[in-house]
C-alpha cells in the first residue's frame, strides 16, 4: 500500500501541470459575439465571422511600420476538423493563416512576406519589424485584420476565469488542435517548460493542445503537429484608387497613434493618425522635400475619397525613394470630417506614382 501511495505521489510531482483542457468547439459560450452560425457534425465545426475583433480593442494603434492598410469587414467561413490527427512529422509554418481565434479573427504565422534571410532561413518577424499593434495584430494587404502573435487584447477580454479556471481555448489551429493561454494570468498554470517544439503538449486525458507564450515574443505555434486542413473561405472587395487599380499600399515608417472608422451610410471611412518618421515627398511643382516627424492622417472612404502615400516611379532627377501624397476629396461623404490632414500639398501633376496590383 505504501509503495502504491509513493508511486502516486511521485507521478504527481513529475506532472505538476496535469491540466484537463476544455473541449468546447461546439459550445457557443466558447466563442465571442463576433462569431455566428455555429454548427457541428461528428467530423467538423463550422462558423462565420466578419473578421474584426471587439470594438474596444485598440486596432492598429502602436504600429510604427505600416503598409497603409485598414481593417475592413470580410466574410469568413470557417470549418475546423473535430478529429485532428498527428502527422508523421511536424509541418513548418510560413507566411499565411495557421488558425483562427475564438472571435473569428485569423491567426497568422509570425513572419512577414519579406525575403528569406539566407543566414537564418526565416523571413522578417512582424513583431520586430514594428508592424503589429498593441493587440498583436494588423491589417494585411487585403485589408484583413489578423494576429501574428498571441491575441493579447482578446485574451484580456476573455479573462482569467475563462483562460485559467475553465481552461477554454482562445482559438484553433488549422490542424484542428485547440490553442490555449494557460499561465497568462496565473503563473501556477504555466506550462512553458513542458511544451514540445511546436508549443504543444498533452493534457491529463491525452488531448493535445498548443499554448501561446505569455511574454515577448508571444509565440502561438512554431509548427503544426497535426495534419493541416483547408479551414477557411473568404469573400471581400478590394479597395481601388481613382484609376480603378487595386491598392495594396507601400511601407511607411508611420507611428499609428489613433485609429477610427465611421459609417456614412454608403461608405465607411477609415482614418489612421500618427507620425510620419522620415520620407522624401514629391511636391506639386515637381521638386522634393524631406519630411521628418510630420503629424497627420491617412484615410480611405472610397475610390474618390482618400489621402494615401504612393511611391513615385523611378526618375533620374530624384535620388533615393520618393513618395507623393495623393489626396482625393471629390467623392467624400458630406458627413466625413478629417480633422488631422497632413500639411503637404497633394501632388497634382502628371501620373508619376506606382500603382501596385495584386
Buried (B, 14 or more C-beta within 10 A) or exposed (E): EEEEEEEEEEEEEEEEBEBEBBBBBBEEEBBBEBBEEBEBEEEBBBBBBBBBBBEEBBBBBBBBBBBBBBBBBBEBBBBBBBEBEBBEEBBEBEBEBBBBBBBBBBBBBBBBEBEEEEEEEEBBBBBEBBBBBBBBBBBBBBBBBBBBBBBBBBBBBBEBEBBBEBBBBBBBBBBBBBBBBBBBBEEEBBBBEBBBEBBBBBBEEEBBBBBBBBEEEBBBBBBBBBBBBEBBEBEBEBBBBBEEBBBBBBBBEBBBBEBEBBEBEEBBBBBBBBBBBEBBBBBEEEEBEEBEEBEBBBBBBBBBBBBBBBBBEEEEEBEEEBBBBBBBBEBBBEEBEBEBBBEBBBBEEEEBBEBBEE
